[in-house]
Amino acid sequence: MTKLAERAMLASVTVRVWTGHKKAKSEADQIIAQNGAVKGSLRATKSLFPSAKSHDKIIKAAGAVRTYVYEHTLPWAEGVRILRSEGYMRFMDGMRKVTYKFDNAVEDFLQEYHYLVQDAQSDLSGLFNAADYPTVEDLRKKFAVITRFLPVPDADDWRVEMGDAAAEDLRRSVEAQVKASQAAAMQEVYDRIYEVAKNAYERLNDPDAIFRDSLVDNAVKLCKVLPALNLSNDPKVTQLSNKLMSSIGKTAPATLRKDPTVRKNTAAAMKDVMDKMSAMYPNGGLK
């Protein structure tokens, strides 16, 4: 089996957003004094654009970027995610799309920024402070989506001058860290599969339960990204993915709502996935 460093890569995605909020310390102090409260008992924050829908769209677009990264990668370390190298092109194709929407939202906001400041002066009245609002040039620097890729650590790649004993300790330490991080990442793979099956089973097993189309869409979406997330080449992950796709993945939500037999059979298939996972990973792999 090839080393993890040869079949996977690390990704760090930073989404930088100007929140459009400012601490209102003097206003908070005033309320504290009026109510006879102790100093520091209240903290207040004001929205610089109470009615700016274009800024709300940036926040929404930033959330979409983070959600995309979460869905298509696995946790590795703080601020770092991991995916298989073969999933790089698919991942970047999606990143370009969500980043494009983010950048467009930023441009729309900046285009009307001058008018939004004028609206804010009216909306905030006595709370308005012109010093709270940066220039367009400075503001543009406060928004960004930055994607970086790094190699997975490999103990054999260390090139340092140290004694044999120290070098061996370092190698073992790196290998242990990689092994632990890979196990934690695969834990999330198992959890995602189980959660999709569990949610589907709970909804479909109750003939009167209402469910959204996303019940099916989420299963299909997960199965599409699983090949890029299966870091350990676990054949059981592939088997479970195939089970999902051959049952709920190929069934239209409308059919599940209208056909009791199909709904019952699909619920049974989801229960089968859950049972298989419990048998496959009796000592771990499930929450």
N, C-alpha and C positions, 0 to 999 in steps of 0.2 A: 504494500500500500504506500502511495506517495505521501510525503510529509505534508502537514497542513499548510506550511509555508509555501509549498509548490502548487497548491490548488485553491488557495484563498487569499484574500487581501483585506486590509483594514481601511475603513472610510471614516473621515471626520467631516461632518457637515455643520457649519455654523450659520445660523440665520440671525442677522443683525437687524433690529427694528427699533425705530424711535417710537416710544410708547405714546407720546403726546400728553403725558401727565407731569404734573409738577407738585412738589410738596407745598402745602399752604400753611407754613409754620405760624405766621403772624395771625392768621384767621383762627387756627387751632388754639393759640395762646389766648386770643380774645374770648373764645367760648369757655375756656378753662377758667379765666378770671371772672366771667359773668356768672358762672355756676359755683364758684368757690372751690373748685377741685384742685388737687395737687398738681404741680408742674409735671408735665410729661404724661399725664393721664389720657391725653387725646392726641391722635395724629390724624391730620387731614391731607387729602390729595385732591387736586382739582384737575379736571379734564380741560385741556387747552382748546379742544375742538368738540364741544358738546353735541353739535349737529352735523359733523363732517362725515358723510357716508363714505367718501373716498378713502379716508384714513381707516375706517372700519374694514374696507376691502383689503387693505394691506395686511391687517392683522389676520384676516381670514386666509389670505394667500400664504402668509407665513406659517399658519397652522397646517395648511395643506402640504407644504414642503416637509414639515416635521413628521406629519402622518405618513407621507410617502416613504421617507427614510426609515421610519419605524417598521412599516409593513414589509419592506424589501431587504432589510438587513437584520442582524441579530446583535444583541449587546456583547461587548468585548471588555471594555474598560470605560472609565468615566470619560464621556465625550467621544468615545470611539466605538464604531460598529464594525461588523465583519460580514462578508458575503463571499461566496465561491467566485473564483476568477471567471468562470464561464458565464456568470450572470452580470459581468461588468457592462456589456453593451446594452443589455435590456435595462439595467439600472440607470445608466447614463441617459438613455433615451427618455425615460420617465422624468429624470431630474431636469433635463432641458425643458420639458413641457411645464413642470410646476414652477421652475425658476423663471421662465418666460412670463407666466401669468403674474408672478410676484413683481418682476421688473415693470411690467405694464401698469400694474396697480400703483407702484411707486411713481411712475411718470405721470399718471393721471392726477395723483395727489399734488405733485409738485407744480403741475400746470395751473392748478387753481388755488395754489397755496396763498397767494396774495389776497384773493377774495375770501378765502377761509379765515384769514387773520382778521379781516374786516368784520366778518360775521361773528367771530369769537368776541370781538370787542363789544358787540351788541349783546351777545348771549351772556357773557360773564359780567358785564357792567362793572361794578366796583372791584370784582376779583381780577379784572384784566390788567396785565402788566406786559408792556411791549417788550421788555427785556427777556421774557420767557420764550420768545420766538426767534429761533436762529435764522440766518439768511438761507436762501434756497441752496446756495453753493455748499454751505456747511451741512445743511440738512440732507443733501444727497449722499453725503459720506456716512450717514447714520443708518443707511439701508443697504443690505448686501446678503447674498447667499454664497458662501465660500465652501467649496468641496475639495478635500484633500485625500489622497490615497497613500497608504503606507504598507510596507511589507509586514507579514506576520513574523514575529521574532522566531529565529531559528538558532538553537544553541550551537550548531556547527559553524555558524557564520561569525562567531565572536573572534576578533583578532586583537588580542591584548597581550601585553607582556606581563606574565605573572607565573608563579610557580605551578607545577602540575596539580598539586592538591587544591589550590585556590581556583584554578581553571576548571577542575572537575566539579567543585562546589557550585561555581557559577553556571556550568552547563546543566547540572541537576536542577538548580533553582529556576532557570529559564524554562526547562522542559516541564517542571511542575506547574509553573505559572500558565504556560500555554495549555497544558492538559486541563487545568482547573477552569480556565476561561472557555475552552471548547466545550467542556461539560455543561457549564452554565448557559452557553449559547444554545446548545442542543436541548437543554431543559425547556427553553422558550419554544422551540419547534414543537416538542411534545405537547406543551401547554396550549399552543395555538390550535393544534389539531383537535385536542380533546375539547377545548372550549367551543369550537365550531360545531362539533358533533353533539355536545351536551345541549347547547342552545337550540339546535335544530330538533333534537329529540324531545326536549321539554315542550316546544311549541307544537310539533307535529303529533305527538302522542296524545295531546288533548284535542279532540275533534272540534271543540268550540273556541279554541285559542286563536286569536288574531295575530298575524305575523306580516311583516313587510317583505318586499321583494329582496331586500338586503340579506335575508336569511339564506337565500340561495346564492346571491351574488358574492357574499363573503366567503362561502365555501369554494366557489370557483376561483375567486381571486387568490385565496390561500394556496390552492393546488397549483396555480400557475407560478407562484414564487418559490414553492418548496424545493425544486431542484437546485436553486441558487442558495438555499439556506441549509441544505443537508450536508453539513461540514464533515461529518464522520462517515459519509457514504452508507448510512444505515439503510439496508434494504427494506426494513420494516416501515420506514417513513414512506418509501415509494409505494409499498403495499397499501398503507392506510390512505395515501393520496389517491390511488387508483380506486379504492373503495368509495371514497367520497365522490369522485367524479362519475363513477358508474351508477351512483344512486341519486343523491340530491343534486349533483352537478349537471345531470342531463335532464332534469325535470323542471318544467316551467312552473313558476310560482302559481299561476292561474290554475294549472292542473292539480297542484297540491291542495288548492282551496276547493276545487269542484269535485274531485274524484276521491272519495273516502278510502277506496282500496289502495290507490297509489300513495295516498298520505300515510296510511297505516304501514305499508311496506317500506316506505322511506324512513319512517320513524324506527322501524325494526332494524333497518340497515345502520342507522345512527347509533342505536343501542349496541349493535354488533361491533361497531368501531370502538365504542367506549369499553366494551367487554374485552376486546382484543388488546387494547392498550393496557388495561389492568393486568392482563395475563403476561403481556410482553415485558412490562416494566414494573414488576412487583416490588422492587426495592428502590425505585426512583423513576424519574422521567415524567411523573405526574405531580401536580400540586397536592 
